[in-house]
Amino acid sequence: MLSNFEVYQLLTDLKEKRKEMVKNKHSAGQQNLNTIMYETLKYLSKTPCAHQNPDTVKEFLTAMLPHKLTKAEKLQLLNHRPQTAVEIQLMVEESEERLTEEQIDELIQKVTDVLPGDPQKEGEASADPEMETDQ
């Protein structure tokens, strides 16, 4: 299984290599591949993986060790960067039985601390409460 970050990094590297090897002939298959690469990169650039790096992923996986999550659950947490208990419940099977509320809060805190979010979205989120108090 690959994380969104790994796919994003692979496609970005492949795109750079393709720029270096510019060819005049473009077959229909080549154009389809280019379209798939473009659309995938466009989507992934808007997800949390665009702000991750190998060290962040390693730190995240180390931080998740005490929680006894499956590989698939860790991968979903890494890819989606959940910020609420409801999101955790959707990603962790039988979370109500396996995790206490404190453990869910701890998971959310670790995800938020270790995985970088979108700086623009986080800036907007922190600005919103201030706007409400001014009104």
Contact map, one row per residue, 1 for C-alpha under 8 A:
111000000000000000000000000000000000000000000000000000000000000000000000000000000000000000000000000000000000000000000000000000000000000
111111100000000000000000000000000000000000000000000000000000000000000000000000000000000000000000000000000000000000000000000000000000000
111111100000000000000000000000000000000000000000000000000000000000000000001001100000000000000000000000000000000000000000000000000000000
011111110000000000000000000000000000000000010000100000000000000000000000000000100000000000000000000000000000000000000000000000000000000
011111111000000000000000000000000000000000000000110110000000000000000000000000100000000000000000000000000000000000000000000000000000000
011111111100000000000000000000000000000000000000000000000000000000000000000000000000000000000000000000000000000000000000000000000000000
011111111110000000000000000000000000000000000000000000000000000000000000000000000000000000000000000000000000000000000000000000000000000
000111111111000000000000000000000000000010011000110000000000000000000000000000000000000000000000000000000000000000000000000000000000000
000011111111100000000000000000000000000000000000000000000000000000000000000000000000000000000000000000000000000000000000000000000000000
000001111111110000000000000000000000000000000000000000000000000000000000000000000000000000000000000000000000000000000000000000000000000
000000111111111000000000000000000000100010000000000000000000000000000000000000000000000000000000000000000000000000000000000000000000000
000000011111111100000000000000000000000010000000000000000000000000000000000000000000000000000000000000000000000000000000000000000000000
000000001111111110000000000000000000000000000000000000000000000000000000000000000000000000000000000000000000000000000000000000000000000
000000000111111111000000000000000000000000000000000000000000000000000000000000000000000000000000000000000000000000000000000000000000000
000000000011111111100000000000000000100000000000000000000000000000000000000000000000000000000000000000000000000000000000000000000000000
000000000001111111110000000000000000000000000000000000000000000000000000000000000000000000000000000000000000000000000000000000000000000
000000000000111111111000000000000000000000000000000000000000000000000000000000000000000000000000000000000000000000000000000000000000000
000000000000011111111100000000000000000000000000000000000000000000000000000000000000000000000000000000000000000000000000000000000000000
000000000000001111111100000000000000000000000000000000000000000000000000000000000000000000000000000000000000000000000000000000000000000
000000000000000111111100000000000000000000000000000000000000000000000000000000000000000000000000000000000000000000000000000000000000000
000000000000000011111110000000000000000000000000000000000000000000000000000000000000000000000000000000000000000000000000000000000000000
000000000000000001111111000000000000000000000000000000000000000000000000000000000000000000000000000000000000000000000000000000000000000
000000000000000000001111110000000000000000000000000000000000000000000000000000000000000000000000000000000000000000000000000000000000000
000000000000000000000111110000000000000000000000000000000000000000000000000000000000000000000000000000000000000000000000000000000000000
000000000000000000000011111000000000000000000000000000000000000000000000000000000000000000000000000000000000000000000000000000000000000
000000000000000000000011111101100000000000000000000000000000000000000000000000000000000000000000000000000000000000000000000000000000000
000000000000000000000000111111100000000000000000000000000000000000000000000000000000000000000000000000000000000000000000000000000000000
000000000000000000000000011111110000000000000000000000000000000000000000000000000000000000000000000000000000000000000000000000000000000
000000000000000000000000001111111000000000000000000000000000000000000000000000000000000000000000000000000000000000000000000000000000000
000000000000000000000000011111111100000000000000000000000000000000000000000000000000000000000000000000000000000000000000000000000000000
000000000000000000000000011111111110000000000000000000000000000000000000000000000000000000000000000000000000000000000000000000000000000
000000000000000000000000000111111111000000000000000000000000000000000000000000000000000000000000000000000000000000000000000000000000000
000000000000000000000000000011111111100000000000000000000000000000000000000000000000000000000000000000000000000000000000000000000000000
000000000000000000000000000001111111110000000000000000000000000000000000000000000000000000000000000000000000000000000000000000000000000
000000000000000000000000000000111111111000000000000000000000000000000000000000000000000000000000000000000000000000000000000000000000000
000000000000000000000000000000011111111100000000000000000000000000000000000000000000000000000000000000000000000000000000000000000000000
000000000010001000000000000000001111111110000000000000000000000000000000000000000000000000000000000000000000000000000000000000000000000
000000000000000000000000000000000111111111000000000000000000000000000000000000000000000000000000000000000000000000000000000000000000000
000000000000000000000000000000000011111111100000000000000000000000000000000000000000000000000000000000000000000000000000000000000000000
000000000000000000000000000000000001111111110000000000000000000000000000000000000000000000000000000000000000000000000000000000000000000
000000010011000000000000000000000000111111111000000000000000000000000000000000000000000000000000000000000000000000000000000000000000000
000000000000000000000000000000000000011111111100000000000000000000000000000000000000000000000000000000000000000000000000000000000000000
000000000000000000000000000000000000001111111110000000000000000000000000000000000000000000000000000000000000000000000000000000000000000
000100010000000000000000000000000000000111111111110000000000000000000000000000000000000000000000000000000000000000000000000000000000000
000000010000000000000000000000000000000011111111110000000000000000000000000000000000000000000000000000000000000000000000000000000000000
000000000000000000000000000000000000000001111111010000000000000000000000000000000000000000000000000000000000000000000000000000000000000
000000000000000000000000000000000000000000111111110000000000000000000000000000110000000000000000000000000000000000000100000000000000000
000000000000000000000000000000000000000000011111111100000000000000000000000000111000000000000000000000000000000000011100000000000000000
000110010000000000000000000000000000000000011011111100000000000000000000000000100000000000000000000000000000000000000000000000000000000
000010010000000000000000000000000000000000011111111100000000000000000000000000000000000000000000000000000000000000000000000000000000000
000000000000000000000000000000000000000000000001111110000000000000000000000000000000000000000000000000000000000000011100000000000000000
000010000000000000000000000000000000000000000001111111011000000000000000000000000000000000000000000000000000000000110000000000000000000
000010000000000000000000000000000000000000000000001111111000000000000000000000000000000000000000000000000000000000000000000000000000000
000000000000000000000000000000000000000000000000000111111100000000000000000000000000000000000000000000000000000000000000000000000000000
000000000000000000000000000000000000000000000000000011111110000000000000000000000000000000000000000000000000000000000000000000000000000
000000000000000000000000000000000000000000000000000111111111000000000000000000000000000000000000000000000000000001100000000000000000000
000000000000000000000000000000000000000000000000000111111111100000000000000001000000000000000000000000000000000000100000000000000000000
000000000000000000000000000000000000000000000000000001111111110000000000000000000000000000000000000000000000000000000000000000000000000
000000000000000000000000000000000000000000000000000000111111111000000000000000000000000000000000000000000000000001000000000000000000000
000000000000000000000000000000000000000000000000000000011111111100000000000001000000000000000000000000000000011001100000000000000000000
000000000000000000000000000000000000000000000000000000001111111110000000010000000000000000000000000000000000000000000000000000000000000
000000000000000000000000000000000000000000000000000000000111111110000000000000000000000000000000000000000000000000000000000000000000000
000000000000000000000000000000000000000000000000000000000011111111000000000000000000000000000000000000000000010000000000000000000000000
000000000000000000000000000000000000000000000000000000000001111111111000010000000000000000000000000000000010000000000000000000000000000
000000000000000000000000000000000000000000000000000000000000111111111000000000000000000000000000000000000000000000000000000000000000000
000000000000000000000000000000000000000000000000000000000000001111110000000000000000000000000000000000000000000000000000000000000000000
000000000000000000000000000000000000000000000000000000000000000111111000000000000000000000000000000000000000000000000000000000000000000
000000000000000000000000000000000000000000000000000000000000000111111100000000000000000000000000000000000000000000000000000000000000000
000000000000000000000000000000000000000000000000000000000000000110111110110000000000000000010000000000000000000000000000000000000000000
000000000000000000000000000000000000000000000000000000000000000000011111110000000000000000000000000000000000000000000000000000000000000
000000000000000000000000000000000000000000000000000000000000000000001111111000000000000000000000000000000000000000000000000000000000000
000000000000000000000000000000000000000000000000000000000000000000000111111100000000000000000000000000000000000000000000000000000000000
000000000000000000000000000000000000000000000000000000000000000000001111111110000000000000111000000000000000000000000000000000000000000
000000000000000000000000000000000000000000000000000000000000100100001111111111000000000000000000000000000000000000000000000000000000000
001000000000000000000000000000000000000000000000000000000000000000000011111111100000000000000000000000000000000000000000000000000000000
000000000000000000000000000000000000000000000000000000000000000000000001111111111000000000100000000000000000000000000000000000000000000
000000000000000000000000000000000000000000000000000000000000000000000000111111111100000100100000000000000000001000000000000000000000000
001000000000000000000000000000000000000000000000000000001001000000000000011111111000000000000000000000000000001000100000000000000000000
001110000000000000000000000000000000000000000011100000000000000000000000001111111000000000000000000000000000000000000000000000000000000
000000000000000000000000000000000000000000000011000000000000000000000000000111111100000000000000000000000000000000000000000000000000000
000000000000000000000000000000000000000000000001000000000000000000000000000111111110000000000000000000000000001100101000000000000000000
000000000000000000000000000000000000000000000000000000000000000000000000000010011111001100000000000000000001001000000000000000000000000
000000000000000000000000000000000000000000000000000000000000000000000000000000001111101100000000000000000001001100000000000000000000000
000000000000000000000000000000000000000000000000000000000000000000000000000000000111111100000000000000000001000000000000000000000000000
000000000000000000000000000000000000000000000000000000000000000000000000000000000011111110000000000000011001000000000000000000000000000
000000000000000000000000000000000000000000000000000000000000000000000000000000000001111111000000000000000000000000000000000000000000000
000000000000000000000000000000000000000000000000000000000000000000000000000000000111111111100000000000000000000000000000000000000000000
000000000000000000000000000000000000000000000000000000000000000000000000000010000111111111110010000000010001000000000000000000000000000
000000000000000000000000000000000000000000000000000000000000000000000000000000000000111111111111000000000000000000000000000000000000000
000000000000000000000000000000000000000000000000000000000000000000000000000000000000011111111000000000000000000000000000000000000000000
000000000000000000000000000000000000000000000000000000000000000000000000100110000000001111111000000000000000000000000000000000000000000
000000000000000000000000000000000000000000000000000000000000000000001000100000000000000111111110000000000000000000000000000000000000000
000000000000000000000000000000000000000000000000000000000000000000000000100000000000000011111110000000000000000000000000000000000000000
000000000000000000000000000000000000000000000000000000000000000000000000000000000000000010011111110000000000000000000000000000000000000
000000000000000000000000000000000000000000000000000000000000000000000000000000000000000110011111111000000000000000000000000000000000000
000000000000000000000000000000000000000000000000000000000000000000000000000000000000000010000111111100000000000000000000000000000000000
000000000000000000000000000000000000000000000000000000000000000000000000000000000000000000000111111100000000000000000000000000000000000
000000000000000000000000000000000000000000000000000000000000000000000000000000000000000000000111111100000000000000000000000000000000000
000000000000000000000000000000000000000000000000000000000000000000000000000000000000000000000011111111110000000000000000000000000000000
000000000000000000000000000000000000000000000000000000000000000000000000000000000000000000000001111111110000000000000000000000000000000
000000000000000000000000000000000000000000000000000000000000000000000000000000000000000000000000001111111000000000000000000000000000000
000000000000000000000000000000000000000000000000000000000000000000000000000000000000000000000000001111111100000000000000000000000000000
000000000000000000000000000000000000000000000000000000000000000000000000000000000000000000000000001111111110000000000000000000000000000
000000000000000000000000000000000000000000000000000000000000000000000000000000000000100100000000001111111111000000000000000000000000000
000000000000000000000000000000000000000000000000000000000000000000000000000000000000100000000000000011111111100000000000000000000000000
000000000000000000000000000000000000000000000000000000000000000000000000000000000000000000000000000001111111110000000000000000000000000
000000000000000000000000000000000000000000000000000000000000000100000000000000000000000000000000000000111111111000000000000000000000000
000000000000000000000000000000000000000000000000000000000000000000000000000000000111100100000000000000011111111100000000000000000000000
000000000000000000000000000000000000000000000000000000000000000000000000000000000000000000000000000000001111111110000000000000000000000
000000000000000000000000000000000000000000000000000000000001001000000000000000000000000000000000000000000111111111000000000000000000000
000000000000000000000000000000000000000000000000000000000001000000000000000011001110000000000000000000000011111111100000000000000000000
000000000000000000000000000000000000000000000000000000000000000000000000000000001010000000000000000000000001111111111000000000000000000
000000000000000000000000000000000000000000000000000000000000000000000000000000000000000000000000000000000000111111110000000000000000000
000000000000000000000000000000000000000000000000000000010011000000000000000000000000000000000000000000000000011111110000000000000000000
000000000000000000000000000000000000000000000000000100011001000000000000000001001000000000000000000000000000001111111000000000000000000
000000000000000000000000000000000000000000000001001100000000000000000000000000000000000000000000000000000000000111111100000000000000000
000000000000000000000000000000000000000000000001001000000000000000000000000000001000000000000000000000000000000100111110110000000000000
000000000000000000000000000000000000000000000011001000000000000000000000000000000000000000000000000000000000000000011111110000000000000
000000000000000000000000000000000000000000000000000000000000000000000000000000000000000000000000000000000000000000001111111000000000000
000000000000000000000000000000000000000000000000000000000000000000000000000000000000000000000000000000000000000000000111111100000000000
000000000000000000000000000000000000000000000000000000000000000000000000000000000000000000000000000000000000000000001111111110000000000
000000000000000000000000000000000000000000000000000000000000000000000000000000000000000000000000000000000000000000001111111111000000000
000000000000000000000000000000000000000000000000000000000000000000000000000000000000000000000000000000000000000000000011111111100000000
000000000000000000000000000000000000000000000000000000000000000000000000000000000000000000000000000000000000000000000001111111110000000
000000000000000000000000000000000000000000000000000000000000000000000000000000000000000000000000000000000000000000000000111111111000000
000000000000000000000000000000000000000000000000000000000000000000000000000000000000000000000000000000000000000000000000011111111100000
000000000000000000000000000000000000000000000000000000000000000000000000000000000000000000000000000000000000000000000000001111111110000
000000000000000000000000000000000000000000000000000000000000000000000000000000000000000000000000000000000000000000000000000111111111000
000000000000000000000000000000000000000000000000000000000000000000000000000000000000000000000000000000000000000000000000000011111111100
000000000000000000000000000000000000000000000000000000000000000000000000000000000000000000000000000000000000000000000000000001111111110
000000000000000000000000000000000000000000000000000000000000000000000000000000000000000000000000000000000000000000000000000000111111111
000000000000000000000000000000000000000000000000000000000000000000000000000000000000000000000000000000000000000000000000000000011111111
000000000000000000000000000000000000000000000000000000000000000000000000000000000000000000000000000000000000000000000000000000001111111
000000000000000000000000000000000000000000000000000000000000000000000000000000000000000000000000000000000000000000000000000000000111111
000000000000000000000000000000000000000000000000000000000000000000000000000000000000000000000000000000000000000000000000000000000011111
